[in-house]
């Protein structure tokens, strides 16, 4: 149930990013945004850690700011899904920031509180 909620929230965040950021378009919530959310989650858990490890020296020099570039690249890979369009790197960067903020809020709401 928790996984389904996370997928729905990230799909909503992708739609919010498409609404706010010019240059990002999503055709429909179902199946485009849901599929984008699932693929975004898979890429974040598999490819992103590898990229962070490979770019560790650059990340160290830039004090972690290169992570934004990695996040934008992962967001930009969603353009391989039919119905998703990201026009520029800046659009991908802004979209990834919006999705990250919504994902952070979602994670904080869905985690069990320890006493």
C-alpha positions in Angstrom: 0.0 0.0 0.0 2.9 2.3 0.9 4.5 1.7 -2.5 1.3 2.5 -4.4 1.0 5.8 -2.5 4.5 6.7 -3.3 4.0 6.0 -7.0 0.8 8.1 -7.0 2.5 11.0 -5.2 5.5 11.0 -7.5 3.2 10.8 -10.5 1.3 13.8 -9.1 4.6 15.6 -8.5 5.6 15.0 -12.2 2.3 16.4 -13.2 2.8 19.4 -11.0 6.2 19.9 -12.5 4.7 19.7 -16.0 2.1 22.3 -14.9 4.6 24.8 -13.3 7.7 24.4 -15.5 7.5 25.5 -19.1 9.1 22.9 -21.4 7.8 19.8 -19.6 4.6 18.2 -21.0 2.9 15.1 -19.8 0.0 13.8 -21.9 -2.2 12.1 -19.2 -2.1 10.9 -15.6 -2.9 7.4 -16.7 -0.8 5.6 -18.0 1.8 8.3 -18.8 2.5 9.9 -15.4 2.1 6.5 -13.6 4.6 4.9 -15.9 7.0 7.9 -15.6 6.7 7.6 -11.8 7.6 3.9 -11.9 10.5 4.3 -14.2 11.7 7.4 -12.2 11.7 5.2 -9.1 13.5 2.4 -10.7 16.2 4.8 -12.1 16.6 6.5 -8.7 17.2 3.2 -6.9 19.5 1.6 -9.5 21.3 4.1 -11.8 21.5 7.1 -9.5 23.7 5.6 -6.8 26.1 4.3 -9.5 26.3 7.8 -11.0 26.8 9.4 -7.6 29.7 7.0 -7.0 31.3 7.6 -10.3 31.0 11.4 -10.0 32.1 11.5 -6.4 35.2 13.6 -7.1 33.2 16.2 -9.0 30.5 16.1 -6.3 33.2 16.7 -3.7 34.7 19.7 -5.6 31.3 21.3 -6.1 30.2 20.6 -2.5 27.4 18.3 -3.6 25.9 20.7 -6.2 26.6 18.2 -9.0 23.9 16.1 -7.5 21.4 18.5 -9.1 22.9 17.6 -12.5 22.5 13.9 -11.8 18.9 14.5 -10.7 18.2 16.5 -13.9 19.7 13.8 -16.0 17.5 11.1 -14.4 14.4 13.3 -14.9 15.4 13.9 -18.5 15.6 10.2 -19.2 11.8 10.2 -18.8 11.6 11.6 -22.3 12.0 8.1 -23.7 8.4 7.4 -22.5 5.9 8.2 -25.2 3.8 11.2 -24.0 6.6 12.8 -21.9 8.5 15.7 -23.3 11.3 17.7 -21.6 12.5 20.5 -23.9 15.7 21.6 -22.2 18.2 20.8 -19.4 16.9 23.8 -17.3 13.4 22.4 -17.6 14.7 19.0 -16.4 16.6 20.6 -13.6 13.5 22.6 -12.3 11.3 19.5 -12.8 13.7 17.3 -10.8 13.8 19.9 -8.0 10.0 20.0 -7.8 9.7 16.2 -7.8 12.4 15.9 -5.1 10.6 18.4 -2.8 7.3 16.6 -3.2 9.1 13.2 -2.7 10.8 14.5 0.4 7.4 15.7 1.8 5.8 12.3 0.9 8.5 10.3 2.6 8.2 12.4 5.7 4.5 11.8 5.8 4.5 8.1 5.1 7.3 7.1 7.5 6.3 5.7 10.9 7.3 7.9 13.8 9.5 6.2 16.4 9.1 7.2 20.0 
